[in-house]
Amino acid sequence: MKQKYAIIIVAVHLLSLIPTCMNAQRHEILSPEIKSLEVVAEQNWLGLPIISLGRDERINIEFDNLTHDYHRYTYKLEHCEADWTPSKGLFETDFIDGFYNGLTIDDYQESINMATLYTHYRLQLPNEQCRFKLSGNYRLTITDDNSGKDIATCCFMVVEPKFSVGLEMTTATDIDFNNAHQQLTVRISYNNIRIQNPDEQIKTITLQNNRWTSARWLPRPTFRSADGIEWKHCKDLIFAAGNEYRKFEFLDLHRTSMGVDHTDFDGENYHVWLFTDKPRPNYVYDEDANGAFYIRNTDNINNDTESEYFICHFTYDSPRPFKGDVYLNGQWTTDRLLNEYLMEYDPEHKQYHCAVKLKMGYYSYQYLLRQNNGETITLPAEGNYHQTENRYSCLVYFRPTGGRADLLYGFGELTR
């Protein structure tokens, strides 16, 4: 009996760690003056921030500080395990060639002729002072030397593609047929790498639309062979299909564009009112970016310093309030349920509304409902449709025999 209780306690403890690990992965803005944080691999703004070890590829980290005053920003790098806890078994010299701490961000430029003053900062990794020696998860912390406070954390991955990863998606799932869900099959080929204990050495994670809050840590595989493992008819790989993300684009102060109803200027800030969003009882295909965003202006020139900030007004029709809190969600919200993205219900107009300060560009977004039981789901009025186009990603971590950290040996993607 004591052994049974011990197993239950351990299981509950492990489950309690999952939200913490997921929170640790997501980018985080720690100062109200920091806006438009972007962490992008090369120019792939739609995908995960992941580059290959030893190749001529870069992680681009960019953000704005809403002032023209110079701030001396420094950054620190740390290697993390598959669950995004720090790799305690490594020395800094194990994973970085060069310096891992105290390096300054020297690439910055002030905005030009903007109503909202800002300074744009940019960092590329690897660079001449800092190069990666190991694959895996990396967290970068940016500190303001003027105040000594951290202003942002950024997360990205470096892959050493020794495993092959295959993904297939079907709408004929184990719980419904062409209805509200999508189910994945995942195959990993070892490519002649010797694996002694795959259950202990391999950790596999799948994501839908780059969202770590809904990530799935895969259980033991359903099939094994000498050169690989496979998950098929696995209920942990069934995802709610959701609906296409909504989108808008604001590129010019004097002309409305996609999704914009009208604009205004109050003498200090520009305001942009989007067309009111309404519930979607049926599926209608509309190409989207699955929560991604892209900063640009109408000329697509000097986007970093000649794109204006504006107050964006979102509204959503609802005859009555939902049971829980409604939030805006996208990569531009860092996938966090923060007060600035919380929709407020107006009973007189029977609408939810929220105003957020954003920078010119293209934005895709969805509405999430945090229910009273703490669970977060897509807003029910948006629906779940098997036809929805979603992006699925799979990350495969491996710890070699005698290894001291989880390395990223496989990465696969599927858009359907």
N, C-alpha and C positions, 0 to 999 in steps of 0.2 A: 504493500500500500504506500509506504514512504517513497519507493522508487517511482510509483505512478504519479504522486504529487510532485516529485522533483522534475519529472519530464514535463508536466503541465506548466510548472513555473518557468522552466527554461524556454518552452515554446512561446509563452506569453511575453517573456523578455525579448525574444528575438523579433516577434511581431511588433513590439513597441519601438524597435530600432528602425524599422523600415521608413516611417515618415521622416525621422531625423536624417537618415541617409539621403533621402530624396531632397529634403530641404537644403542639405549641404551641397548638393550638386548645382542648384540653380544660381544664376548670377544674382547679385544683390547690390542695390544702390543704398549707401549708408548716409548720404547727405542730401538734404532737400535742394541744394544748389546744383547737383549733378543730374543731367538729363541725357536722353538719347544714347544710352549705353549699347554699343554693338560689339559682338564677339563673333567674328566670321572667319571661316577658313577660305583663304584666297578670295575669290569673288562669289563664292557659293552661299548667298544670303538665305537660300531656301533650306539648306541642310544643317546638320549638326556641325558644331565647330570641331572638326577632326582633320588632322593632317597625318601624312605617312612619315615614319622615322627615316632619316637619311636622305629624303628627297627635297628638291628645291621648292618647298611649299611653306606658306606663312599663315600664322594666325594673326588677324588684324583686330586690334582692340581700339575702339574710338568712343569718345564721350565729350560732352560739353559741360563747362562750368559757366553758370549764368552771371558772368562778370567779365570785365576786361582786365581786372587785376590779375597779375601773374601769381600762380601757385606752383611751388616746387613739389611735384609729385614723384614719389619713389615707389618701386614695386618689389614684391617678394614672391618667389615661386616655391611651391611644395608639391611633392608627388603624393598621390592618394591611392588607396586600395579600390577595389571594385565598388565598395559601398561608400566611397568618398570620405572615409576616415583617413587621417594622415598615415603615410607609410613609415611606421616607427622603426622598422628594421633597416632603413636605408640612411646612409650619410648623404649630405647634399652633393658631395663629389661623385656619388654613385649615379646620380641621374642628371646632373648638369655639368657641362663643360664650360667653364668660365665662372661668372658670378650669379648667385641665386637671390641675392638680397641687396638692397640699398641702391639699385640702379635707378637713374632718373629718366623721366619721360621728357625728352628734349624736342619732340616734334609737336609744335603747337602754333596756332594762328588765331588772331582775333576776327570776330565777325565784321562784315563790312556793310554799312548803311542799313542796319537792322533796327527795328523798334525795340526788340529785346537784345540787349548786349550779351554776348557770350564769347568764350574762348574755346576753340576746338582742340582737343588733345588726341594724339594718335601714337600707337605703339605696335611694332611688328615683332613677332617671335617665330623662329629663332632669329637672333641678330649677332653682330660681331662680338658682343660681350656675353652672350648667353645662348648656349646650344644644348639640345636635348640628347641624352645618352641612352635613355630607356623609354620604352613605350609605356602607355598607361594613362591614368587620369592625372590632370594637373589643375591646381587652383592657384590663381594669381591674386594677391591682395595689394591694392593701391592705397598708399598713405600720403596724406597732406603733411609735408614737413613743416609747414607754417604753424599748424595746430597740433601735429602729432597724432591726429585721428585718422582712422581708416575711412575712406570715402566710397570704396566699391570692392567687390570680389567678383572674379571672372573664372569660369570653369570651361575647360576644353580637354580634348583627348589627342593622344599621339598613338597611332596604330603601327604595329609591325606585322604586316599581313602574312603570317605563316599558315594560318588556317583559311580554308575556303568556307564561305557562309552562303547558304542558299535559302531563299524565302519564297513561299507560295501562299496566296491568299484565296479563300473561297467564301462565298456567301451561303453555301449549304453547310451550316455549322452543326455542331452536335446538340444545339438547343433550339434552333429554328431553321427554316429554309427560305432563303431570299426574303428576309423580313427585316430585322432590326440589328443584326450582328454580322461581324466578319471574323473569320478564324484563320490563323496562320499555321503553316507547317514549316519547321525550321530544321535544316540539315547542316551539320558541321563535318568537314573532312579534315583529318589531321595532316594530310600531305606528307606521310612518312615520318612525322614527328612521333617519337615514342612517348606514349602516355601510360604511366603505371597505374594511376588511380583517378580516372576522370571525374568521379563523384566529388573528390576532394580538390583536385587541381583545376577544374574548369568551372567558371561561373558565367552564366549566360543571362543577358538582360535584353528585353524587347521593349520598344517604345512606339507609341502612336503619335505622329505629328510632333516629334521632338519633345514631348511632355514627360518629364521625369515624375510628375505627380501621379501619373497613371502607369508607370513602368511595371513590367512583370519580370520577377526573378524566376527563372524556369526551374521546375522541380527535376527529379531524376528523369532522364530521357526514356522514351517508350521503346526505342530500338537502339541496339549497340552493334558495332562491328569492329574489326581490328583497325580500321582506318577512319572511324567516325561514329557519330551519334545522331539521333533524329528524334524530334518531337512531332507526333502526328496524332490527331484526335485528342489533343491535350486541352482540357477546359481552361487552363491558365492562359491559353493563347486565343481565347475568345474575347473580342473587344466590341463594345457598343459602337455601332457604325457612325452615330452622330449625323450631322448635316454639314453641308458646305459652309465654310467660314464666310462671314460677311466681309465687305471690303469698302474702302473709299480711298480717294486720292485728292490731295490738295496741293497744287503746284504753283498757283499764281494768285497774287493778292487781288487782282482786278477781274478774274474770271472764275466762275464755278467749274468744277470738274466732277468726275465720277462719284456719285453718292452724296454730293454737297447740294443742299437746298439754297442757302444764302449765306453771305458773310457780312461782317460789320467791323467797325473800329471804334473803340470807346475813348480814344485819346491816349491810351497807354498800351492796350493789347488788341490784337486782331481776334475776332470771334468767328468761328465756323459752325454753322448749324447743319447737321446731316439730316437727310430725309428720315422720318420716323420709321423705325423698324417695327414690323408687325409679325405676329406668330405665323409659322409656316406649316400648315396642315398637310402639305404634299411636298414631294421632292421635285425640285427643279434644278437641273445642272447649271452651275455657274462657276467657271474656272476661278480658283482662288489660290492663296499662298499658304494655307494651313497655319495661320497665325503669324507668319513672318511679316517683316516690314522693311522698307527701303527708303532711305533719306535721299530726296532729290528735289530740284525745282523745275520749272517749265523748260528752261534752256538746258538742263542737265549739265551745267557748267558751274564749277566752284560750289558744288552741293554742300560741302562741309561748312563753308563760311558765309554763303549768300542764300541760305534757306531760312525763312522767317519762322519764328515760333508763334503759336496761336492757341487760343482756348477752344477746344473741340467739344461740342455739345451733342451727346448721345441721348436718344429717347427711344423707349420701347413701349408699345401699346399693350396694356393688360387690363382686362375688366376688373380684376381683383388682385391683390398682392399674393405672391407665392409664399408657401410655408418655408421660410428660410431667407437667406440673404442672396441677392443677385449681384454678380460681379462681371465687369468687363474682363476679357482674358485674351492674351496673345503673347508672342515673344516680347513685344514691347512693354508688357506689364511684368516682365521677368517671371511669368507664370506664377505670380504670387497674389494671394487674395488680400490686398492692402486697402486701407480706408479710402485712398484716393481713387480707387477703381470700383468702389461700392455704389451701386445704383440706389437712389432714393425714390420711394413711391409717392406719387402725387394723387391722392384720392379724388380730387376735384376734376382733374383732366384724365384720370385713369391711365396714368403713364409712369414708367420709371424714367429717371433722368440722371445724368452724370456729366460733369465738365472736367476735362483733363487737358493739361498743357502739353502740346506735342510740337514737333518740328515738321516742316513741309515734307511731304513724301507720300508713299503708298503704304497703307496699313490694312491688314486683315485681322479679324477679331471674331470672337464668339461670346456668348453669354453663359455663365456658369451659375449654378445654384448650390450654395452651401446649406444643406438641409439642417433641421434642428437637431438631428442625431450626429452631426459633425461630418457626414459623408458629402462629398462634392460630386455633382453630376452635371451633365449638359442640361440647360434649361429645358424642362419637359415640353414647353410649347414649340421648341425648335425641332423636335422629332428625331428619331433614329431611322435611317433608311439605308438598306443594304447597298444601294447604288452609289453612296457617297465615296468620293475620291479621298483616300487617306494615304499618308506617307508612313511606312513602317521601317524601323531600323532595328538592327540586332548587333549587340556588342558582346564579344566573347573574350573573357579574361582567363589567363592561364598562369599558374604558379609552378615553375619548374621544380623538380626534385631538389631540395636544398635551397630553393629560392627564398628571398626575403621580402618580396612584394608581388602584387598582382600586376601582370603585364597584359597589354591589350594585343592579342594575337589574331583577332578576326573582327571584321566589320562588314555588314551587308545591309542593303537598302532595297525597298520595293515601294513603288507608288502605283496605286490602283484606285 
